[in-house]
Amino acid sequence: MNTTTTVNITTRERWGATGGLVAVAAGAAAAVFERGGVSPDAPAGQITAFFAANGSAMLAQSALFVIGAAALLWFLAGLRAFLAAAEGGSQRLSTLAFGAGVAQVTINLVAQAFQVGLATAPPEQVSAGLVALTNAVFTLANVPVAVMLAAVAAVSLRHGAFPPWLGWLGAAAAVAHALLSVSAFAYNGPLAPGGALSYLLYPALVVWLVPAAITMIVRGGPAAREDRA
């Protein structure tokens, strides 16, 4: 492989990794507009008041999350190439991680569409059923996140894609998001939407994503690793 090709491929992979940091930055900006939530079991007047007061903030938050989703897709493409270079063979786990990541982005965009609908609808016409459906879609997006992180952890611990500590961090984050998915079926308690434990577990993806993206940027893409071998 000539030098020009090596530089081009390495740069492309590093730009892909940077997408993960952009997604985190967009998510951090979106957190500024977080206003909590309202239970679908709340009285109709309380639901109406919540969306009347917070519709604009929710709309801004969704716009930032959509930007973050686009950046995350770039990251996932780079992640697949990064994992595949280490896994070799059929690249089954690398493909699983990529597919699960894309599924998460897709489900999250559907959830954001529901949130935009809630934010722009006349507050008095927002139904408890739509609030409950939106909460469920957001929660179930944790299932593919858990699968993605578990696949990344497996490639890291078996094939050295990421350092062992980052592989174990990914495994722990996978467990956290698997637990978060239970929120779709929990009406009360610490794992229910808005529960104390759900807030503690939610940042698990970000805790893994930031050092993973930095590691990919520092190491470069598959071509850079082949040159060092």
TITOR-868814 format. One record per residue (C-alpha): residue number from 0; x, y, z; residue in one letter. Coordinates in pm, 1 decimal, m for minus. Layout:
N
+-----+----------+----------+----------+----+
|   i |       px |       py |       pz | aa |
+-----+----------+----------+----------+----+
| NUM |        X |        Y |        Z |  A |
...
+-----+----------+----------+----------+----+
//
This chain:
229
+-----+----------+----------+----------+----+
|   i |       px |       py |       pz | aa |
+-----+----------+----------+----------+----+
|   0 |      0.0 |      0.0 |      0.0 |  M |
|   1 |    151.9 |    333.7 |    m99.9 |  N |
|   2 |    191.7 |    629.1 |    135.4 |  T |
|   3 |    m78.8 |    842.2 |    m26.4 |  T |
|   4 |   m339.9 |    568.0 |      9.1 |  T |
|   5 |   m236.5 |    505.4 |    369.1 |  T |
|   6 |   m274.1 |    872.0 |    464.2 |  V |
|   7 |   m613.9 |    901.2 |    294.8 |  N |
|   8 |   m757.3 |    592.3 |    463.8 |  I |
|   9 |   m616.9 |    687.4 |    803.1 |  T |
|  10 |   m761.7 |   1038.2 |    777.4 |  T |
|  11 |  m1103.6 |    901.0 |    680.6 |  R |
|  12 |  m1110.0 |    664.4 |    978.4 |  E |
|  13 |  m1007.1 |    941.3 |   1215.5 |  R |
|  14 |  m1281.5 |   1169.9 |   1084.4 |  W |
|  15 |  m1526.0 |    886.8 |   1149.1 |  G |
|  16 |  m1403.7 |    857.2 |   1507.7 |  A |
|  17 |  m1443.0 |   1232.7 |   1551.8 |  T |
|  18 |  m1812.3 |   1185.6 |   1476.5 |  G |
|  19 |  m1844.8 |   1016.9 |   1814.7 |  G |
|  20 |  m1714.6 |   1326.4 |   1990.6 |  L |
|  21 |  m1947.4 |   1548.1 |   1787.2 |  V |
|  22 |  m2239.3 |   1327.0 |   1892.3 |  A |
|  23 |  m2138.8 |   1362.5 |   2257.2 |  V |
|  24 |  m2109.5 |   1741.0 |   2221.1 |  A |
|  25 |  m2454.4 |   1759.7 |   2060.0 |  A |
|  26 |  m2596.9 |   1546.8 |   2339.3 |  G |
|  27 |  m2436.4 |   1769.0 |   2603.8 |  A |
|  28 |  m2588.0 |   2076.8 |   2439.0 |  A |
|  29 |  m2924.7 |   1900.5 |   2423.0 |  A |
|  30 |  m2902.9 |   1830.4 |   2796.7 |  A |
|  31 |  m2925.9 |   2206.2 |   2856.3 |  V |
|  32 |  m3284.5 |   2187.3 |   2730.8 |  F |
|  33 |  m3378.9 |   1888.9 |   2946.4 |  E |
|  34 |  m3695.9 |   1964.5 |   3140.2 |  R |
|  35 |  m3761.6 |   1624.1 |   3289.2 |  G |
|  36 |  m4085.7 |   1462.5 |   3190.9 |  G |
|  37 |  m4447.8 |   1421.1 |   3279.9 |  V |
|  38 |  m4607.7 |   1089.1 |   3367.1 |  S |
|  39 |  m4881.3 |    965.3 |   3134.5 |  P |
|  40 |  m5071.3 |    890.0 |   3456.0 |  D |
|  41 |  m5073.0 |   1259.3 |   3548.8 |  A |
|  42 |  m5400.8 |   1454.8 |   3529.5 |  P |
|  43 |  m5477.4 |   1593.0 |   3184.0 |  A |
|  44 |  m5431.4 |   1949.4 |   3307.1 |  G |
|  45 |  m5081.4 |   1873.0 |   3432.3 |  Q |
|  46 |  m4984.1 |   1716.0 |   3098.4 |  I |
|  47 |  m5118.2 |   2018.9 |   2913.0 |  T |
|  48 |  m4930.9 |   2259.1 |   3140.8 |  A |
|  49 |  m4604.7 |   2068.3 |   3098.9 |  F |
|  50 |  m4608.1 |   2083.3 |   2719.7 |  F |
|  51 |  m4729.2 |   2441.8 |   2714.7 |  A |
|  52 |  m4431.1 |   2541.9 |   2929.6 |  A |
|  53 |  m4164.4 |   2319.9 |   2771.9 |  N |
|  54 |  m4256.0 |   2266.9 |   2406.5 |  G |
|  55 |  m3991.3 |   2504.9 |   2271.4 |  S |
|  56 |  m3715.5 |   2352.2 |   2484.7 |  A |
|  57 |  m3813.5 |   2001.1 |   2373.7 |  M |
|  58 |  m3805.2 |   2108.4 |   2008.5 |  L |
|  59 |  m3455.0 |   2254.5 |   2046.3 |  A |
|  60 |  m3340.9 |   1942.2 |   2227.0 |  Q |
|  61 |  m3469.6 |   1715.2 |   1950.5 |  S |
|  62 |  m3294.3 |   1924.1 |   1684.0 |  A |
|  63 |  m2962.8 |   1878.4 |   1865.8 |  L |
|  64 |  m3017.9 |   1506.0 |   1911.5 |  F |
|  65 |  m3088.6 |   1470.2 |   1539.4 |  V |
|  66 |  m2754.7 |   1639.6 |   1464.9 |  I |
|  67 |  m2591.8 |   1402.1 |   1711.9 |  G |
|  68 |  m2755.6 |   1103.2 |   1541.2 |  A |
|  69 |  m2607.2 |   1203.1 |   1205.6 |  A |
|  70 |  m2261.2 |   1234.7 |   1364.4 |  A |
|  71 |  m2304.5 |    899.5 |   1537.8 |  L |
|  72 |  m2367.4 |    728.4 |   1204.2 |  L |
|  73 |  m2027.3 |    853.9 |   1083.8 |  W |
|  74 |  m1873.5 |    717.8 |   1403.0 |  F |
|  75 |  m2039.5 |    378.8 |   1357.4 |  L |
|  76 |  m1898.1 |    341.2 |   1007.1 |  A |
|  77 |  m1549.3 |    411.9 |   1141.6 |  G |
|  78 |  m1608.8 |    181.1 |   1438.4 |  L |
|  79 |  m1700.9 |   m108.1 |   1210.6 |  R |
|  80 |  m1379.0 |    m69.0 |   1010.0 |  A |
|  81 |  m1177.6 |    m34.2 |   1331.8 |  F |
|  82 |  m1326.0 |   m350.4 |   1483.6 |  L |
|  83 |  m1310.6 |   m548.1 |   1158.8 |  A |
|  84 |   m937.9 |   m482.6 |   1122.1 |  A |
|  85 |   m882.6 |   m644.6 |   1461.4 |  A |
|  86 |  m1139.2 |   m924.5 |   1432.7 |  E |
|  87 |  m1060.1 |  m1048.0 |   1081.9 |  G |
|  88 |  m1230.1 |  m1360.7 |    952.8 |  G |
|  89 |  m1605.7 |  m1336.9 |    906.6 |  S |
|  90 |  m1616.7 |  m1010.6 |   1104.9 |  Q |
|  91 |  m1945.4 |  m1123.6 |   1256.6 |  R |
|  92 |  m1914.7 |   m927.2 |   1579.0 |  L |
|  93 |  m1799.8 |   m612.3 |   1397.1 |  S |
|  94 |  m2102.2 |   m634.5 |   1170.4 |  T |
|  95 |  m2329.1 |   m698.1 |   1470.0 |  L |
|  96 |  m2193.0 |   m390.4 |   1648.4 |  A |
|  97 |  m2248.9 |   m175.2 |   1339.7 |  F |
|  98 |  m2599.2 |   m307.7 |   1276.2 |  G |
|  99 |  m2703.5 |   m266.1 |   1638.8 |  A |
| 100 |  m2565.2 |     89.8 |   1641.5 |  G |
| 101 |  m2761.0 |    179.3 |   1328.9 |  V |
| 102 |  m3073.9 |     25.1 |   1484.2 |  A |
| 103 |  m3025.7 |    243.0 |   1792.2 |  Q |
| 104 |  m2992.4 |    557.5 |   1582.0 |  V |
| 105 |  m3303.7 |    462.8 |   1384.4 |  T |
| 106 |  m3515.4 |    397.8 |   1694.6 |  I |
| 107 |  m3387.7 |    716.2 |   1855.4 |  N |
| 108 |  m3484.1 |    919.6 |   1547.2 |  L |
| 109 |  m3833.2 |    771.4 |   1562.2 |  V |
| 110 |  m3850.4 |    870.9 |   1928.5 |  A |
| 111 |  m3732.6 |   1221.0 |   1840.0 |  Q |
| 112 |  m4008.8 |   1239.6 |   1577.2 |  A |
| 113 |  m4262.2 |   1160.3 |   1848.9 |  F |
| 114 |  m4106.7 |   1423.5 |   2074.4 |  Q |
| 115 |  m4124.1 |   1684.2 |   1795.7 |  V |
| 116 |  m4490.0 |   1592.2 |   1751.6 |  G |
| 117 |  m4555.0 |   1637.9 |   2122.1 |  L |
| 118 |  m4364.6 |   1966.8 |   2127.8 |  A |
| 119 |  m4546.3 |   2119.4 |   1829.9 |  T |
| 120 |  m4898.9 |   1990.7 |   1890.8 |  A |
| 121 |  m5148.4 |   2218.0 |   2069.5 |  P |
| 122 |  m5077.7 |   2139.3 |   2437.2 |  P |
| 123 |  m5441.3 |   2069.9 |   2515.6 |  E |
| 124 |  m5447.2 |   1799.1 |   2246.8 |  Q |
| 125 |  m5147.8 |   1601.3 |   2376.8 |  V |
| 126 |  m5272.1 |   1262.2 |   2490.9 |  S |
| 127 |  m5142.6 |   1046.3 |   2772.4 |  A |
| 128 |  m5119.3 |    756.7 |   2528.2 |  G |
| 129 |  m4876.6 |    942.5 |   2302.3 |  L |
| 130 |  m4664.8 |   1041.7 |   2601.6 |  V |
| 131 |  m4648.8 |    676.6 |   2709.5 |  A |
| 132 |  m4561.9 |    562.5 |   2355.9 |  L |
| 133 |  m4282.9 |    818.6 |   2327.0 |  T |
| 134 |  m4136.2 |    707.9 |   2659.6 |  N |
| 135 |  m4147.5 |    343.3 |   2548.5 |  A |
| 136 |  m3969.0 |    411.2 |   2218.3 |  V |
| 137 |  m3692.2 |    606.6 |   2391.5 |  F |
| 138 |  m3650.0 |    326.4 |   2644.1 |  T |
| 139 |  m3640.7 |     40.1 |   2394.0 |  L |
| 140 |  m3358.9 |    213.8 |   2205.2 |  A |
| 141 |  m3140.7 |     85.5 |   2490.0 |  N |
| 142 |  m3171.9 |   m272.8 |   2361.9 |  V |
| 143 |  m2956.4 |   m224.8 |   2049.0 |  P |
| 144 |  m2717.8 |     m6.0 |   2249.6 |  V |
| 145 |  m2659.0 |   m296.1 |   2486.8 |  A |
| 146 |  m2603.6 |   m535.3 |   2194.8 |  V |
| 147 |  m2359.8 |   m295.6 |   2025.5 |  M |
| 148 |  m2155.4 |   m243.8 |   2340.3 |  L |
| 149 |  m2147.1 |   m616.7 |   2414.9 |  A |
| 150 |  m2019.5 |   m689.0 |   2062.6 |  A |
| 151 |  m1753.0 |   m419.6 |   2090.1 |  V |
| 152 |  m1646.9 |   m556.2 |   2427.8 |  A |
| 153 |  m1616.5 |   m905.9 |   2281.9 |  A |
| 154 |  m1396.5 |   m789.6 |   1991.9 |  V |
| 155 |  m1185.3 |   m586.7 |   2231.8 |  S |
| 156 |  m1130.6 |   m862.8 |   2485.7 |  L |
| 157 |  m1081.6 |  m1140.2 |   2228.6 |  R |
| 158 |   m896.2 |   m957.8 |   1953.4 |  H |
| 159 |   m752.7 |   m643.4 |   2116.1 |  G |
| 160 |   m947.4 |   m386.5 |   1911.9 |  A |
| 161 |   m954.8 |   m158.1 |   2217.0 |  F |
| 162 |   m742.7 |   m184.4 |   2533.4 |  P |
| 163 |   m874.8 |   m439.8 |   2787.2 |  P |
| 164 |   m989.9 |   m171.1 |   3029.5 |  W |
| 165 |  m1199.7 |    m13.2 |   2755.3 |  L |
| 166 |  m1338.3 |   m355.2 |   2664.6 |  G |
| 167 |  m1449.0 |   m411.7 |   3023.7 |  W |
| 168 |  m1592.3 |    m59.4 |   3037.0 |  L |
| 169 |  m1794.4 |   m141.3 |   2726.3 |  G |
| 170 |  m1919.6 |   m461.6 |   2889.1 |  A |
| 171 |  m2028.8 |   m268.8 |   3198.6 |  A |
| 172 |  m2201.7 |    m10.6 |   2980.2 |  A |
| 173 |  m2379.8 |   m293.4 |   2795.3 |  A |
| 174 |  m2518.8 |   m420.9 |   3126.1 |  V |
| 175 |  m2627.3 |    m67.6 |   3220.9 |  A |
| 176 |  m2822.9 |    m21.2 |   2898.4 |  H |
| 177 |  m2974.4 |   m368.4 |   2926.0 |  A |
| 178 |  m3106.2 |   m264.0 |   3266.9 |  L |
| 179 |  m3233.5 |     63.5 |   3123.4 |  L |
| 180 |  m3440.9 |   m126.7 |   2868.6 |  S |
| 181 |  m3637.4 |   m270.7 |   3161.1 |  V |
| 182 |  m3777.9 |     78.8 |   3215.4 |  S |
| 183 |  m4021.8 |     14.1 |   2931.0 |  A |
| 184 |  m4196.0 |   m237.9 |   3156.3 |  F |
| 185 |  m4145.2 |    m67.8 |   3495.8 |  A |
| 186 |  m4427.2 |    157.1 |   3607.8 |  Y |
| 187 |  m4257.9 |    262.7 |   3928.3 |  N |
| 188 |  m3937.3 |    216.4 |   4123.1 |  G |
| 189 |  m3577.2 |    321.7 |   4055.2 |  P |
| 190 |  m3572.5 |    180.1 |   3699.6 |  L |
| 191 |  m3898.4 |    344.7 |   3594.0 |  A |
| 192 |  m3866.9 |    637.7 |   3350.3 |  P |
| 193 |  m3742.6 |    927.2 |   3560.6 |  G |
| 194 |  m3637.9 |    693.3 |   3843.3 |  G |
| 195 |  m3314.9 |    754.0 |   4033.6 |  A |
| 196 |  m3133.1 |    452.4 |   3887.7 |  L |
| 197 |  m3234.2 |    534.6 |   3531.5 |  S |
| 198 |  m3061.0 |    872.8 |   3557.2 |  Y |
| 199 |  m2743.9 |    709.4 |   3694.3 |  L |
| 200 |  m2726.6 |    446.5 |   3417.1 |  L |
| 201 |  m2820.7 |    665.9 |   3122.7 |  Y |
| 202 |  m2471.2 |    821.3 |   3069.6 |  P |
| 203 |  m2308.7 |    476.1 |   3036.4 |  A |
| 204 |  m2282.5 |    499.2 |   2656.0 |  L |
| 205 |  m2112.7 |    838.8 |   2675.9 |  V |
| 206 |  m1868.5 |    715.4 |   2941.6 |  V |
| 207 |  m1754.8 |    449.8 |   2692.9 |  W |
| 208 |  m1790.7 |    655.0 |   2374.7 |  L |
| 209 |  m1554.4 |    939.5 |   2462.5 |  V |
| 210 |  m1242.9 |    728.6 |   2539.5 |  P |
| 211 |  m1330.3 |    491.2 |   2252.5 |  A |
| 212 |  m1341.4 |    776.2 |   2000.0 |  A |
| 213 |  m1017.8 |    922.8 |   2135.3 |  I |
| 214 |   m849.4 |    581.3 |   2112.9 |  T |
| 215 |   m960.7 |    546.6 |   1749.5 |  M |
| 216 |   m829.6 |    893.5 |   1666.4 |  I |
| 217 |   m492.2 |    830.0 |   1833.0 |  V |
| 218 |   m443.2 |    484.8 |   1682.8 |  R |
| 219 |   m574.3 |    577.8 |   1339.4 |  G |
| 220 |   m758.8 |    349.1 |   1101.2 |  G |
| 221 |   m685.2 |     m3.1 |    985.1 |  P |
| 222 |   m417.5 |    116.4 |    741.6 |  A |
| 223 |   m225.6 |    288.5 |   1018.2 |  A |
| 224 |   m230.2 |    m29.4 |   1230.2 |  R |
| 225 |   m109.7 |   m237.7 |    938.3 |  E |
| 226 |    183.3 |      1.8 |    887.5 |  D |
| 227 |    283.5 |    m29.4 |   1251.9 |  R |
| 228 |    257.9 |   m410.5 |   1247.7 |  A |
+-----+----------+----------+----------+----+
//
